[in-house]
Amino acid sequence: MHRSQIQEWTRAMTERGLTIVPLSMYLKGGMAKVEIGLARGRKSYDKRQAIKKRDAERDMERARRHNNR
């Protein structure tokens, strides 16, 4: 990345509350390379919905396994 790009991303992180996230990592020519991106974090209500959905899926899978016995 160029210095101006790094400064732009730093400004975006501080002003807009964005986060740098690794998208992929690979080896090329004996070096590890990482593709990165800017992302906005989840709001607290989004987190609650995600947790609720994950718990519901876990309960359904548990019931499915129990019924297959």
BALO-609977 format. One line per 2 residues: for each residue x, y, z of N, C-alpha, C, O. Coordinates in steps of 0.1 Angstrom, whole numbers. Each point is the difference from the previous one (the first is absolute). Layout:
! residues N
X,Y,Z,X,Y,Z,X,Y,Z,X,Y,Z; ...
! end
This chain:
! residues 69
8,-12,0,-8,12,0,9,12,0,11,0,5; -16,11,-11,7,12,0,-3,8,13,-10,-2,7
19,11,-4,-2,8,12,-13,8,1,-7,0,10; 2,5,-21,-12,7,-1,-12,-9,3,-10,4,6
11,-16,-11,-11,-10,3,0,-4,15,-11,-1,5; 22,0,1,1,-4,14,-6,12,8,-8,-3,9
11,15,-13,-5,12,8,-15,1,-2,-7,3,9; 2,-7,-21,-14,1,-3,-8,-11,9,-10,3,5
16,-15,-5,-6,-10,8,0,3,15,-10,-3,7; 21,9,-2,1,4,14,-10,10,3,-7,0,11
5,10,-20,-11,10,2,-14,-6,1,-8,4,8; 6,-14,-17,-13,-6,0,-2,-8,13,-12,0,5
22,-6,0,-1,-7,13,-4,9,11,-8,-4,8; 15,15,-7,-3,9,11,-13,8,-1,-7,2,9
4,3,-21,-11,9,-2,-13,-8,-1,-10,4,6; 10,-14,-14,-12,-8,-3,-2,-12,8,-10,-7,-2
19,3,10,-1,-12,8,1,-13,-8,-6,-10,4; 14,10,-14,2,-12,-8,11,-8,5,8,5,8
-7,-18,-12,10,-9,5,7,-7,-12,-7,-2,-10; 20,0,11,7,-7,-10,-2,-15,3,3,-5,11
-7,-3,-22,-3,-14,1,8,-8,-10,0,4,-12; 6,-15,16,7,-8,-10,-10,-8,-8,-9,-7,6
10,8,-19,-10,-7,-9,6,-13,-4,-8,-10,-1; 21,9,-3,6,-13,-3,15,1,2,5,11,1
1,-22,0,14,-1,2,6,-11,-8,-6,-11,-1; 17,14,-6,6,-10,-8,15,2,-1,5,10,4
2,-21,-9,15,1,-1,3,2,-15,-6,-6,-9; 16,15,6,4,3,-13,14,3,0,5,10,6
3,-18,-13,15,3,-1,7,0,14,9,8,2; -13,-17,6,6,-1,13,-5,11,10,6,1,11
-16,7,-14,-5,10,8,-14,-2,3,-8,-5,-8; 3,8,20,-14,-1,3,-6,14,-3,4,10,3
-15,-11,-11,-8,12,-4,-14,0,6,-6,-11,1; 1,22,3,-13,1,6,-8,11,-8,5,11,-1
-17,-15,-3,-9,10,-6,-8,5,12,-6,-8,7; 5,21,-6,-8,6,11,-11,9,-6,0,4,-11
-10,-1,20,-11,8,-4,-5,8,12,3,-3,11; -10,14,-14,-6,7,11,-14,-4,2,-8,-3,-10
4,1,22,-14,-5,3,-6,8,12,8,4,9; -21,-3,-9,-6,6,12,-5,-11,9,-5,-11,-4
7,13,17,-3,-10,10,-15,-2,1,-8,9,-4; 3,-19,11,-14,-2,2,-5,9,11,8,3,9
-20,1,-10,-7,7,11,-4,-10,11,0,-12,-3; -3,16,15,-3,-9,11,-12,-8,-3,-1,-12,3
-9,18,-10,-12,-8,-3,2,-10,-10,-6,-11,0; 16,13,-10,3,-10,-10,7,-12,7,-2,-11,-4
10,14,14,7,-11,7,-10,-8,8,1,-13,-1; -11,19,7,-10,-8,7,-8,-9,-10,-3,-12,3
0,17,-15,-7,-8,-10,9,-11,-4,-5,-11,-2; 17,13,0,9,-10,-5,2,-11,11,0,-12,-4
1,16,16,0,-10,11,-12,-8,1,0,-12,2; -12,18,-3,-13,-7,0,-1,-10,-11,-4,-11,2
8,15,-14,0,-9,-12,9,-12,2,-4,-11,-3; 16,14,8,10,-11,2,-6,-10,11,2,-12,-2
-8,17,13,-5,-9,10,-12,-8,-6,-1,-12,3; -7,18,-11,-12,-7,-6,5,-11,-9,-5,-11,0
15,14,-8,6,-10,-9,6,-12,8,-1,-12,-4; 8,15,15,6,-10,8,-11,-9,7,2,-12,0
-13,18,4,-11,-7,6,-6,-9,-10,-4,-12,3; 2,17,-15,-7,-8,-11,9,-12,-3,-5,-11,-2
18,13,1,10,-11,-3,0,-10,11,0,-12,-3; -1,16,15,0,-9,12,-13,-8,-1,1,-12,3
-12,18,-6,-13,-8,-1,1,-9,-11,-5,-12,1; 10,15,-13,1,-8,-11,9,-13,3,-4,-11,-4
15,13,11,9,-11,4,-8,-9,9,1,-12,0; -8,18,10,-8,-8,10,-10,-9,-7,-3,-11,4
-4,17,-14,-11,-7,-7,6,-12,-9,-8,-9,-3; 20,11,-1,6,-11,-9,5,-12,8,3,-10,-7
-3,10,20,4,-11,8,-10,-11,0,3,-11,6
! end
